[in-house]
Amino acid sequence: MISYQGNGDFQTKPGLTWESNLLDSDFNGELEKRWISIPVNVWHQGIVNDGNWVVISFHTAEVSELIEERAEDGDENKLHSQKYAEISEIK
């Protein structure tokens, strides 16, 4: 995923704790500060403080395989899962 406009914290959770990855959209800046690669089956979330943040996401999986998972009521032990393709069909 690459930061295109604005900035934010794209957090990943490869283990038990969330790790911050502060990204911005400075086209003249270091690529490592604009880009993140997320391993398979790693939880991730974008945190934006003020304003809008535009990102571009590239996936190596088929759209039918992409799953949106959210913790119910903030409890990460209770998950709600839905395939992205199903979400797109609803809209």
N, C-alpha and C positions, 0 to 999 in steps of 0.2 A: 504494500500500500504506500502511496506517495502523497504527501501534503501538497496541495495545489494552490490553495488560497486561505490565508488565515493561519492559525496555529492552535495546538492543543496537546493534550497528553494522551497518547495511544498506549494504554496499559495492556500488559499481557500477564497471564497467570500460568507459568510453566510448572509451578509446584504448588505450595500452600499459600504463598503470598503474591499480591499484585506487584508488578514491576513497572515503573514509569518510563516512558519513552517520549520525551518532549520533542515535538516536531514543529517545524515552521516551514514557510513557503518561500524562503529567500533563494531565488534561482541562482544567485551567485555564491551561495553558501555551500557548506560541505554536504555531500549526498547523504551521509549518515545521519544528518540532522533533518532530512526531509523524507527519508525512506525507511520502511521497516518490513522485514520478511517474517511472517508468522508461521511457525511450524504447525504441522497437522495436529489436530485435536488439542490445541492450546486455546483456552478461553482468552478473549480479547474484548476491549471496549474503548471507545473514544470519549474523552472527557474534555468538554469545551467550557471555558469560564465565561467570556463575554464575546459577543459578536457571532459570526458564522464561520464555520470551518469546512472547506471543500477538500475532499480527498478523492483519489482515484484508486480503486481496488482491482487487483488482478487475481483471478483464482485459477488453480490448476485442476479443480474438480468440475464435473458437469453440474449445471444448475440444478438438476434433479437430486444431486447429492448434498447440496449446501443446506445446512440446518441452522436455524436461529434458536438459540437456547437462552432462556432468561430464568433467573432465580425468582421464585414466587415469594412475594412479600419480603424480599431481601434475604431470604433463607436459601443459601446455595445448596442445601441438601434437598430442597424441593424444586425440581426443574420443570419448566414448561418448554417443550420442544416442538418446533414446527418447521417444515421444509420451506425454504425461500420461494420455491415454485408455487406452493399453496398460498403464500402470503400475496404474491403477485396476482393470482387468480381472483382473490377477494376484492382487490382494489378496482 
